[in-house]
């Protein structure tokens, strides 16, 4: 009887692990999609840096700052994906 209880307990733990694994897979998939979107935004913003020299430097600074922020966000996503 103790063996049956042990097996039941083990089954519950395995079920919890499977559920946690599936949740992490879903989160991972969402983070990968978000990461790709952020990379696309970065590329679009970098393409905007090639604007004519008539663009004021304040705008360039804001774009550069935004790119830096997006890169940081992508780096965070990558770190999460590595876990």
C-alpha positions in Angstrom: 0.0 0.0 0.0 2.9 2.4 0.8 4.2 1.7 -2.7 0.9 2.6 -4.3 0.9 5.9 -2.4 4.5 6.5 -3.4 3.6 5.9 -7.1 0.6 8.2 -6.8 2.8 10.9 -5.3 5.4 10.4 -8.0 2.7 10.6 -10.7 1.4 13.9 -9.3 4.9 15.3 -9.4 5.5 14.1 -13.0 2.2 15.7 -14.0 3.2 19.0 -12.4 6.5 18.9 -14.2 4.9 18.2 -17.5 2.5 21.1 -16.9 5.3 23.4 -16.0 7.3 22.3 -19.0 4.4 23.0 -21.4 3.9 26.4 -19.8 7.5 27.2 -20.3 7.3 26.1 -23.9 4.4 28.4 -24.5 6.2 31.3 -22.8 9.4 30.6 -24.8 7.4 30.7 -28.1 5.8 34.0 -27.1 9.2 35.5 -26.1 10.8 34.3 -29.4 8.0 36.0 -31.4 8.4 39.2 -29.3 12.1 39.0 -29.9 11.7 38.8 -33.6 9.3 41.8 -33.6 11.8 43.8 -31.6 14.6 42.9 -34.0 12.4 44.1 -36.9 11.7 47.3 -35.1 15.4 47.8 -34.5 16.1 47.2 -38.2 13.4 49.7 -39.1 14.8 52.3 -36.8 18.4 51.7 -38.0 17.1 52.2 -41.5 15.7 55.5 -40.3 19.2 56.6 -39.2 20.2 56.9 -42.8 18.0 60.0 -43.1 19.4 63.0 -44.8 21.7 65.3 -42.9 18.8 67.9 -42.7 17.3 65.9 -39.9 17.8 67.6 -36.6 20.3 66.0 -34.1 17.6 65.9 -31.4 15.6 63.5 -33.6 18.7 61.4 -34.2 19.4 61.3 -30.5 15.9 60.2 -29.7 16.1 57.4 -32.4 19.4 56.3 -31.1 18.1 56.2 -27.5 15.1 54.2 -28.6 17.3 51.7 -30.4 19.4 51.3 -27.3 16.3 50.6 -25.3 15.1 48.1 -27.8 18.5 46.4 -27.8 18.4 46.1 -24.0 14.9 44.6 -24.2 16.0 42.1 -26.8 19.0 41.2 -24.6 16.6 40.6 -21.6 14.5 38.3 -23.8 17.5 36.4 -24.9 18.6 35.9 -21.3 15.2 34.6 -20.4 15.3 32.2 -23.4 18.7 30.9 -22.2 17.2 29.8 -18.9 
